[in-house]
């Protein structure tokens, strides 16, 4: 069991005077940071400020060692075979783009198919649109039901009928709009049996559920530190090492090469370093290490179990209201997506904001999902380990009393 009151004391954004009465339900966009993370970032700037892998002096060596320890810690967190599987980027979007351009654009042809879903975040579909434009590869979509649930049988049929033409399957383990968990292990197994690799957007899964990349056998997994208690500006690409070796980086510079000469001959370093050109977000990676330790100390099994219980409580309470439409009543993780009937999503969100409740409204960067759920704009409330049932109760009470007049008044 997680002690939520104890956990809440670790977060300055909750404990500050300015935060009294505020309910933050937008952790799917970015999470709050515990004090240990903030302290580590501050410590870097006040006591450790040096570049990594560059200086021939003690301070640079110390910081470089700390930085590489975070890589090892991240590998342990994911149960990756080695820290060599872990590439640091500046976010999940950067990681997903790296796979699309470094792998997809290099190896796909006009004879190939990229398989995805209509629920994908822009960062996991727009790069593949570009790959399709450049290579001629076609993009096809696995059917989803009206709640965005992945159709595994339809997926298997598509793979069988494609006769080896599907080379990449790219999808989110957890939808950023609907919170549905896909059967990733089975998806990967059928993809491999049919000659395809799987790129997984883990931005909404890795912070909330235990992810074991070796058990899942996934080829690529991409996620961000800032959605899992870490700083902004840090992302991770986990990749199967033999695939990382084959891939091209899409950025070159200092740190990524072993040597180059006047004739333009370049010898890149081995993965992961060939993908990490330039000075990275050093303080962000060090802070991310503290976030990983924090989550590992709590135990991801506990984070997952408690998160699902709180999420179910929210859905159960929403089911008692007669003025809302919930688009993901059977989802399991963190996200409740809904509209207040007869009220534009942004107006309703403005009213919730006027009552001290922070939610997101809009299409949530998944602009083609409207074809599935029949709504282009929705309200997304997303939970994390510092939220409480009392906050949910207050949110439900505010939603229950929402009217068109109140919402429009708040939006003006």
C-alpha positions, 0 to 999 in steps of 0.5 A: 500500500502506498502512503499517499499523505506521506508521498504528498509531503515529498512534492513542493508543488503540493505543499506550497502556499500557492497550491492550497486548494488546487487539484492537479489532474494533468499528470499525463501531460507532465508530472509533479517532481519530488523534492529529491529530484529538484534537489539533485538538479540544484546540486548539479548547478551549485556543486557539480556543474561540468560537461560530461565525457569531455574534461580531463579533470576530477569534476567532469569525471565525477559527473560523467560517472553519475550520468552513466550510473543513471543509464545503468539504473534505467536499464535495471528499471526496465530489465534491459539486458544492458545499459548499452540498450539505453539511449538518452534523448530529449523526450519521447517525441525525439526517441520516436522520431529517432526510430522512424528516421534512423530505422524506418527511413533507412530500411523500408521500401515501397513494398512495405507496410507500417502498421499502427492505430488511429489512437496514436499521439502525433509523435508516434504517427507523424514521423511515420507519415514522413517515412511513408512519403520518403520511402513509399511504404504504406501505413495501415491501421488496426481496427479499434472499437468505439472505446478505442480498445485494440482488436487483437484478432483483427491484428493477427488477421492483418499480419497473416494476410499481409504475407510478410509485407508489414515491417514495422508495427508502431503503437502506444502501450497505453493510449494518451487519450483513453488509457487503454492497455494493449496486449503488447506481449502478444502483439510483439510475438505475432509481429516477430512471427511475421517478420515485423519489428515493434516500436512502442510509445511508452510515454503513458505506460512506463510511469504507471505500470511495470514494464519489462522489456525482455519479457515483452520482447519489444524492439524499441520502447520510447518514453519521457522522464517528465511524465514519471517525476523527472525533469523536462528535456530528457527522454529514453529510447530502449532499443534491441542492441543489434537494431541500434547497431544498424540504425543511423543517428539523425544528428551528428556532432561531438560525442557521437564519433570516434574520429573523422578526417578531412576527406569526410570519413566518419567512424561513429561510436558504438550504441548508445553513444553514436545517438547522443551528439552534443552536450546533453541535458546533464542536470535532467538525466541526474534528476531522472536518476532520482526519479527512478530511485523514488519509483523503485523504492515505492515499487512499480507493482505498488504504483500500478496497483494503487493507481488502478484502484484510484482510477477505478474509484474515479470511473465508478463515481463518474458513472453515478453522474447523469450529465457526463459522457465517459469515453473510456469506462473500461480503461485501467490506467490513470486517464478518465476522458469525458465531456459534460453533456451539451458543453464545449470541452474547453468551456467545461475545462475553464469552469473546472479551472475556476474551481481549482481543478486542472484538466486538459481539454482538446484532441490531446495530439491524437487528431484522428481518434475522433473517427473512433470515439466520435468526439473531436474535443474531450476533457482528460483528467489524469491521475498519479501517485500523489492524487487522493480520493478526496480530490476525486470527490471534490472534482465529482461534486464540481462536475455534478454542478456544472451548467452551460451558464457557469462554464461559459461564464468561466471561459469569458 
